[in-house]
């Protein structure tokens, strides 16, 4: 049965008086999370764990505890295991998380509950935080600055040989488990379950050694090793295709899971083989949208932003809107590597929807500039549109951009880079540790929410 909260513990309150007081910023966040709308958003998702979660079964970990422990996790950039340890070890965090003298839920329990919270819920959660920030006069929504960055997925640097070896490894270990599940019930031969992982690793190592030498002979040896690796992957795929129907005929949960694994990874392994043949053997340039750079995180995009220190990034482009007061009002995980100028109007429209009026000042980088974007912003009621024009500029344009208000707006806009830096350094938006597309979006959502909670807490604590 879904439990809302633990009862207040008077003994714990007496013990708490003997220790350090809560940090002022954390105390303000504590009060912020008392909001009933924020609580109900999370509760509605957690109530969907089972059909009768709200009415039957033993008492669950309270919703209030889960919400606050997830907030602590991202506020302090902790893992689930570290979150459990820190809350158990600290009387202040026990008070903040409303655990009191009860048992702290372990990390696996927290992971299961966190998986139920949807990306759309986190967007609504952040919208409510924006409303609360406006009510507390942390922001007035008069200024808007918008910019993009990249959040990387948690993958190793991709290469064709490593992707082929990964494909053989995943299919091989799944077939080994399938053999144990099927047992004597299958008529498939032993050759069908042959494990080619060692061979694939050896061929991948030969490819790497040959490519490091960079001589003509090494290139020939590398292609020979690639052909062997491709044949091993193709044979593994054919074996998996033969085993899949046998697993689908079984009714056990384990057989269903293995069948789902094969059904997921067979097409990905086939795509890896196709792109390797095209790139390595046929010397063809494969467009980025047709490539797969990880069989585990297949949603990963290849992004090039002309950055000298990191010319190619693997993950998703993230677009952020920030208003005065340091509140990030919107994030958007973009598909592929779209042009920046297409993100301007959605940012303005979202701001108008949230605050009921256009920002007095709106700014972005040079990549967003276009005559249409400037015109549309003015039509929506933005008085100061700060979009510097790239390339050669006319005398009239130079005079426009040299105005004092334009320069002040440019200086204020530069602060968005600092906000992105804080999100990456303090709230783990440099690399996503969660899996799959939904996990990626939730990782971004919790990072932005944690940053906004800290910003609101710091601003309110400074005034108090």
C-alpha positions in Angstrom: 0.0 0.0 0.0 1.4 3.4 -1.0 2.3 5.3 2.2 2.4 9.1 2.1 4.7 9.9 5.0 6.0 8.8 8.4 4.4 10.4 11.5 6.5 13.1 13.1 8.9 11.6 15.8 9.1 13.7 18.9 12.1 11.8 20.3 13.9 12.5 17.0 13.1 16.2 17.3 14.6 16.3 20.8 17.8 14.5 19.5 18.0 16.9 16.6 18.2 19.9 19.0 21.5 18.5 20.3 23.2 18.6 16.8 24.0 21.2 14.2 21.2 23.2 12.6 20.2 22.7 9.0 22.1 24.7 6.4 20.0 27.8 5.5 19.8 26.9 1.8 18.8 23.3 2.6 16.2 24.7 5.1 14.6 26.8 2.3 14.6 23.8 -0.1 13.0 21.8 2.8 10.1 24.3 2.9 9.9 24.5 -0.9 9.3 20.7 -1.1 6.3 21.0 1.3 4.3 22.3 -1.6 1.3 20.0 -2.1 1.3 20.3 -5.9 4.9 19.1 -6.2 4.1 16.2 -3.8 1.1 15.1 -5.8 2.9 15.1 -9.1 5.4 12.5 -7.8 2.7 10.6 -5.9 0.6 10.1 -9.0 3.5 8.4 -10.8 4.4 6.2 -7.8 0.8 5.1 -7.4 1.1 3.3 -10.8 3.6 0.8 -9.7 0.9 -2.0 -9.5 -2.8 -1.8 -10.2 -3.8 -1.8 -6.5 -0.7 -0.1 -5.1 -2.8 2.5 -3.3 -5.2 0.1 -1.5 -3.5 -3.2 -0.9 -0.2 -4.7 0.3 2.3 -3.8 3.0 3.2 -0.2 3.6 5.6 1.1 1.0 8.5 3.6 1.5 6.6 6.9 2.0 6.3 9.1 -1.1 7.7 12.1 0.9 10.9 10.1 1.7 11.4 9.1 -1.9 10.9 12.6 -3.3 13.3 14.1 -0.8 16.0 11.4 -1.2 16.0 11.8 -5.0 16.4 15.5 -4.5 19.3 14.9 -2.1 20.9 12.6 -4.7 21.1 15.3 -7.3 21.7 18.3 -5.0 24.9 16.7 -3.9 25.8 14.7 -7.0 25.6 11.3 -5.2 25.1 7.8 -6.4 22.1 5.8 -5.1 24.4 3.9 -2.8 26.0 7.2 -1.5 22.6 8.7 -1.0 21.5 5.8 1.2 24.7 6.1 3.2 24.7 9.9 3.6 21.0 10.0 4.7 21.5 7.1 7.2 24.6 8.8 8.6 23.3 12.4 9.0 20.6 13.5 11.5 20.1 16.7 9.4 19.5 14.7 6.2 17.2 12.3 8.1 15.2 15.3 9.1 15.2 16.8 5.6 14.1 13.4 4.1 11.5 12.9 6.8 13.0 9.5 7.7 13.4 10.3 11.4 14.4 7.2 13.3 12.9 4.8 10.7 15.0 2.6 8.5 16.5 4.4 5.5 15.4 2.7 2.2 18.3 1.0 0.5 19.6 2.0 -2.9 17.8 -0.8 -4.9 14.5 0.3 -3.4 15.2 3.9 -4.4 16.2 2.8 -7.9 12.9 0.9 -8.4 10.8 3.9 -7.2 12.8 6.4 -9.2 12.2 4.4 -12.4 8.4 5.1 -12.1 8.7 8.9 -12.4 8.2 10.0 -16.0 10.0 12.7 -17.9 6.6 14.6 -18.4 6.1 14.6 -14.6 9.5 16.3 -14.1 8.6 18.9 -16.7 5.4 19.7 -14.8 7.4 19.7 -11.5 9.8 22.3 -12.9 6.9 24.4 -14.2 5.5 24.5 -10.6 9.0 25.4 -9.3 9.0 28.3 -11.8 5.6 29.5 -10.4 6.9 29.3 -6.8 10.0 31.2 -7.8 7.9 34.0 -9.3 5.7 34.1 -6.1 8.8 34.3 -4.0 10.1 37.2 -6.2 13.2 35.2 -7.1 12.3 36.0 -10.8 10.0 38.3 -12.6 10.4 36.7 -16.0 11.5 40.0 -17.6 14.6 38.6 -19.2 15.2 35.4 -21.2 18.5 34.0 -22.4 18.6 30.7 -24.3 21.5 28.4 -25.3 22.4 24.9 -26.2 24.9 22.3 -24.9 25.5 18.6 -25.2 25.0 15.9 -22.6 26.9 12.8 -23.4 25.6 9.3 -23.0 27.6 6.8 -20.9 29.4 5.0 -23.7 33.0 4.2 -24.7 34.5 6.0 -27.7 32.9 4.0 -30.6 34.8 2.1 -33.3 33.5 -0.4 -35.8 35.6 -3.2 -34.3 34.4 -2.5 -30.7 30.8 -2.4 -31.8 31.1 -5.7 -33.6 32.8 -7.3 -30.5 30.0 -5.8 -28.3 27.4 -7.3 -30.6 29.0 -10.8 -30.5 29.4 -10.6 -26.7 25.8 -9.6 -26.0 24.3 -12.2 -28.4 26.8 -14.9 -27.2 26.0 -14.6 -23.5 22.3 -14.5 -24.2 22.5 -17.7 -26.2 24.4 -19.3 -23.4 21.6 -18.4 -21.0 19.0 -19.5 -23.6 20.6 -23.0 -23.8 20.2 -23.4 -20.0 16.5 -22.3 -20.2 15.6 -24.5 -23.1 17.5 -27.5 -21.9 16.3 -30.7 -23.5 13.2 -29.1 -24.8 14.8 -27.9 -28.0 15.8 -29.7 -31.2 18.5 -27.1 -32.0 22.0 -28.4 -32.4 25.0 -27.6 -30.2 26.5 -25.6 -33.0 23.5 -23.2 -32.8 24.6 -22.2 -29.3 28.3 -21.9 -30.2 29.8 -19.0 -28.3 32.1 -16.8 -30.5 33.0 -14.2 -27.9 36.7 -15.2 -27.6 37.2 -15.3 -31.4 35.5 -11.8 -31.7 37.8 -10.4 -29.0 40.9 -11.8 -30.7 39.9 -10.4 -34.1 39.0 -7.0 -32.6 42.4 -6.9 -30.9 44.1 -7.7 -34.2 42.3 -4.8 -35.8 43.4 -2.4 -33.1 47.1 -3.6 -33.3 47.1 -3.2 -37.1 45.5 0.2 -37.1 48.0 1.5 -34.7 50.9 0.7 -37.0 49.4 2.7 -39.9 51.6 1.1 -42.6 50.2 -0.3 -45.9 50.8 -3.8 -44.8 49.1 -3.0 -41.5 46.0 -1.7 -43.3 45.8 -5.0 -45.3 46.1 -7.0 -42.1 43.5 -4.8 -40.5 41.0 -5.4 -43.3 41.6 -9.2 -43.1 40.9 -9.1 -39.4 37.8 -7.0 -40.0 36.5 -9.6 -42.5 37.0 -12.3 -39.9 35.2 -10.2 -37.3 32.3 -9.4 -39.6 31.9 -13.1 -40.4 31.9 -14.0 -36.7 29.2 -11.3 -36.1 27.1 -12.5 -39.0 27.3 -16.1 -37.8 26.3 -15.0 -34.3 23.3 -13.1 -35.7 22.2 -16.2 -37.7 22.4 -18.4 -34.5 20.4 -15.9 -32.6 17.7 -15.8 -35.2 17.4 -19.6 -35.0 17.1 -19.5 -31.2 14.6 -16.7 -31.0 11.5 -18.6 -32.1 12.3 -21.4 -29.6 12.4 -18.9 -26.8 9.2 -17.2 -27.9 7.4 -20.5 -27.6 8.3 -20.7 -23.9 6.0 -19.2 -21.3 8.5 -18.7 -18.4 9.5 -15.2 -17.5 13.2 -15.9 -18.0 12.5 -17.1 -21.6 10.5 -14.0 -22.3 13.2 -11.8 -21.1 15.8 -13.5 -23.2 13.6 -13.4 -26.2 13.1 -9.7 -25.7 16.9 -9.2 -25.4 17.5 -11.0 -28.7 14.6 -9.1 -30.4 16.3 -5.9 -29.3 19.9 -6.6 -30.1 19.6 -8.6 -33.4 18.6 -5.5 -35.5 21.3 -3.4 -33.8 24.0 -6.0 -34.5 22.8 -6.2 -38.1 23.1 -2.4 -38.4 26.6 -2.5 -37.0 27.6 -5.1 -39.6 26.1 -3.1 -42.5 27.8 0.1 -41.5 31.1 -1.7 -41.0 31.0 -3.2 -44.5 30.1 0.2 -46.0 32.8 2.1 -44.1 35.7 -0.3 -43.9 35.3 -2.7 -46.9 33.6 -0.4 -49.4 35.3 2.8 -48.2 31.9 4.6 -48.2 31.1 7.7 -46.0 28.1 6.8 -44.0 25.9 9.8 -43.0 25.7 10.3 -39.2 21.9 9.6 -39.0 22.5 6.2 -40.5 25.1 5.2 -37.9 24.8 3.5 -34.6 27.5 4.3 -32.1 26.4 2.0 -29.2 24.3 -1.1 -29.2 23.4 -0.4 -25.6 22.4 3.3 -26.0 21.2 3.1 -29.6 19.5 6.5 -29.2 22.9 8.3 -29.0 23.4 11.0 -31.6 26.7 12.0 -33.3 27.1 15.8 -32.7 29.7 18.1 -34.2 29.7 21.7 -33.0 33.1 22.9 -34.3 34.6 22.8 -30.8 38.4 22.6 -30.9 38.8 20.7 -27.7 36.1 18.2 -28.6 35.2 18.1 -32.3 32.8 15.1 -32.0 30.4 14.4 -29.1 28.2 11.4 -28.5 24.9 12.0 -26.7 22.1 14.5 -27.2 21.9 18.2 -27.8 20.1 20.0 -24.9 18.4 23.4 -25.3 17.9 25.5 -22.1 15.9 28.6 -21.4 16.9 30.7 -18.4 15.2 33.8 -16.9 16.4 36.5 -14.6 17.1 35.1 -11.2 18.9 32.1 -12.6 15.9 29.9 -13.0 15.9 27.4 -15.9 12.3 27.4 -17.1 12.6 24.9 -19.9 14.8 22.2 -21.3 14.4 20.3 -24.6 16.3 17.2 -25.5 16.8 17.5 -29.3 16.9 14.7 -31.8 20.0 14.7 -34.0 21.9 18.0 -34.5 19.4 20.6 -35.6 20.2 24.2 -36.3 20.1 26.5 -33.3 17.9 29.1 -35.1 15.0 26.7 -35.0 14.9 26.7 -31.1 14.3 30.5 -30.8 10.5 30.7 -31.4 9.7 27.6 -29.1 11.6 29.3 -26.3 9.7 32.6 -26.7 6.3 30.8 -27.0 7.0 28.7 -23.9 8.0 31.8 -21.9 4.8 33.6 -22.9 2.8 30.6 -21.9 4.5 30.4 -18.5 4.5 34.1 -17.6 1.5 35.3 -19.5 3.6 37.9 -21.5 6.7 38.2 -23.6 10.0 38.9 -22.0 11.2 42.5 -22.0 14.6 41.3 -23.2 15.5 38.1 -25.0 18.9 37.0 -26.1 20.8 34.1 -27.8 24.1 33.4 -29.6 25.0 34.2 -33.2 23.9 30.8 -34.4 20.3 31.8 -33.6 20.3 35.0 -35.6 18.0 35.5 -38.6 15.9 38.4 -39.8 12.8 36.2 -39.3 13.7 35.4 -35.7 14.2 39.1 -34.9 10.9 40.0 -36.6 8.9 37.2 -34.9 10.3 38.2 -31.5 9.3 41.8 -32.0 5.8 40.8 -33.1 5.5 38.8 -29.9 6.2 41.9 -27.8 9.9 41.6 -27.0 11.2 45.1 -26.7 15.0 44.3 -26.8 15.9 41.5 -29.1 19.6 40.7 -28.8 20.7 38.4 -31.6 24.2 39.3 -32.9 24.6 38.7 -36.6 27.4 36.3 -37.7 29.7 37.1 -40.6 30.0 40.4 -42.5 27.8 43.1 -41.1 26.6 46.3 -42.8 27.3 49.7 -41.3 23.7 50.0 -40.2 23.9 46.6 -38.5 27.2 47.5 -36.8 25.7 50.7 -35.5 22.7 48.7 -34.2 24.9 46.2 -32.3 27.1 49.0 -30.8 24.2 50.5 -28.9 24.7 50.5 -25.1 21.6 48.5 -24.4 22.7 45.8 -26.9 26.2 45.5 -25.3 24.6 45.3 -21.8 22.3 42.6 -23.1 25.2 40.7 -24.6 27.1 40.8 -21.3 24.0 39.5 -19.4 23.6 36.8 -21.9 27.1 35.5 -21.3 25.9 34.3 -17.9 24.1 31.4 -19.5 27.5 29.8 -20.1 28.0 29.9 -16.3 24.7 28.3 -15.7 25.5 25.5 -18.1 28.9 25.1 -16.4 27.1 24.8 -13.0 24.7 22.2 -14.4 27.5 20.1 -15.7 29.9 20.4 -12.7 27.5 20.3 -9.8 24.4 18.5 -11.1 25.9 15.9 -13.4 24.7 17.1 -16.8 28.1 16.4 -18.3 27.3 12.7 -18.8 24.1 10.8 -18.3 24.4 7.7 -16.1 20.9 6.4 -16.8 20.0 4.0 -19.6 17.7 4.5 -22.7 16.0 7.6 -24.0 13.5 7.9 -21.1 16.4 7.5 -18.6 18.3 10.3 -20.4 15.4 12.7 -20.3 14.8 12.0 -16.6 18.5 12.5 -15.8 18.4 15.9 -17.5 15.1 16.8 -15.7 16.4 15.9 -12.2 19.6 17.9 -12.9 17.7 21.0 -13.9 15.3 20.6 -10.9 18.2 20.3 -8.4 19.8 23.4 -9.8 16.6 25.4 -9.6 16.0 24.2 -6.0 19.4 25.3 -5.0 19.0 28.7 -6.8 15.7 29.4 -5.1 17.0 28.3 -1.7 20.1 30.5 -2.0 18.1 33.6 -3.1 15.4 33.2 -0.4 18.0 32.5 2.3 20.0 35.6 1.3 16.9 37.8 1.8 15.8 36.1 5.1 
